[in-house]
Amino acid sequence: MKPGIVQKIFKNHFDAYRKTRVLGKRQYHAAGNIMTCRASDQGYHINACSNGDYEVLVHNSCKHRSCPLCGSTETQLWLEEGSARPLIAGIFMS
């Protein structure tokens, strides 16, 4: 799936969806983050080279775990770190 597809679906259809459902604060928060991730609503930072010849404005990500743009990366890293650790740590250590 292309990046931004889920974000576009949320932007186009969330208002209609929320009118037909009772949503909690957490669902509104997640939807809001997904819709504004890497947009001007989240703010921005400037990446620049050390000698100042090159600067680029980069919109901040929401870093919400449900966000497919940035949360999936964090989730994948967490899963990879967890799989490296033994499930039962310390039992066989004396």
Secondary structure, 3 states (H helix, E strand, C coil): CCCCHHHHHHHHHHHHHHHCCCCCHHHHHHHHHHHHCCCHHHCEEEEECCCCCCEEEEECCCCCCCCCCCHHHHHHHHHHHHHHCCCCCCCCCC
